[in-house]
């Protein structure tokens, strides 16, 4: 895997970026409807910013498809 310029986001940053609560974020992650965080040190976890951004773009695409119908 080629290492690119990946940035990591904390749970609080993801909550702000997506307007989701921590509870909703965990629920979506557990059900596979949101990218899973990665372990970065011990119990510390973070989300890959690009994966979160891709998730947001996918939600926008779904919205645009719904509007067209």
C-alpha positions as CSV (number, residue, x, y, z in Angstrom):
1,X,0.0,0.0,0.0
2,X,1.4,3.3,-1.0
3,X,1.5,5.9,1.8
4,X,-0.2,9.1,0.7
5,X,-0.8,12.3,2.6
6,X,-3.5,10.8,4.9
7,X,-4.8,12.9,7.8
8,X,-6.6,11.4,10.8
9,X,-9.6,12.7,12.6
10,X,-10.7,12.2,16.2
11,X,-14.2,11.2,17.0
12,X,-15.1,14.8,18.0
13,X,-13.7,16.1,14.7
14,X,-15.8,13.5,12.8
15,X,-18.9,14.5,14.7
16,X,-18.4,18.1,13.9
17,X,-17.6,17.3,10.2
18,X,-20.7,15.2,9.7
19,X,-23.1,16.7,12.3
20,X,-23.6,13.2,13.7
21,X,-23.6,12.4,17.4
22,X,-21.0,10.0,18.9
23,X,-23.9,7.5,19.5
24,X,-25.0,7.7,15.8
25,X,-21.4,7.5,14.6
26,X,-20.8,4.3,16.6
27,X,-24.1,2.8,15.5
28,X,-23.3,3.5,11.8
29,X,-19.8,2.1,12.2
30,X,-21.0,-1.1,13.9
31,X,-23.5,-1.7,11.1
32,X,-20.9,-1.1,8.4
33,X,-22.6,2.1,7.1
34,X,-19.7,4.4,8.1
35,X,-15.9,3.9,7.8
36,X,-14.4,2.2,10.8
37,X,-11.7,4.0,12.8
38,X,-8.1,2.7,12.9
39,X,-6.1,1.9,16.0
40,X,-3.3,4.5,16.3
41,X,-1.9,3.8,19.8
42,X,-3.2,1.5,22.4
43,X,-6.9,2.2,22.7
44,X,-6.7,5.5,20.8
45,X,-8.6,5.4,17.5
46,X,-9.0,7.8,14.7
47,X,-10.8,8.0,11.4
48,X,-9.0,8.5,8.0
49,X,-10.2,11.9,6.8
50,X,-10.4,10.8,3.1
51,X,-12.7,7.9,4.0
52,X,-15.0,10.3,6.0
53,X,-15.0,12.7,3.0
54,X,-15.8,9.9,0.6
55,X,-18.8,8.9,2.9
56,X,-20.0,12.5,2.8
57,X,-19.7,12.6,-1.0
58,X,-21.7,9.4,-1.3
59,X,-24.5,10.9,0.9
60,X,-24.5,13.9,-1.5
61,X,-24.7,11.6,-4.5
62,X,-27.6,9.7,-2.9
63,X,-29.4,13.0,-2.3
64,X,-28.9,14.1,-5.9
65,X,-30.3,10.8,-7.3
66,X,-33.3,11.1,-5.0
67,X,-34.0,14.7,-6.2
68,X,-33.9,13.6,-9.9
69,X,-36.7,11.0,-9.3
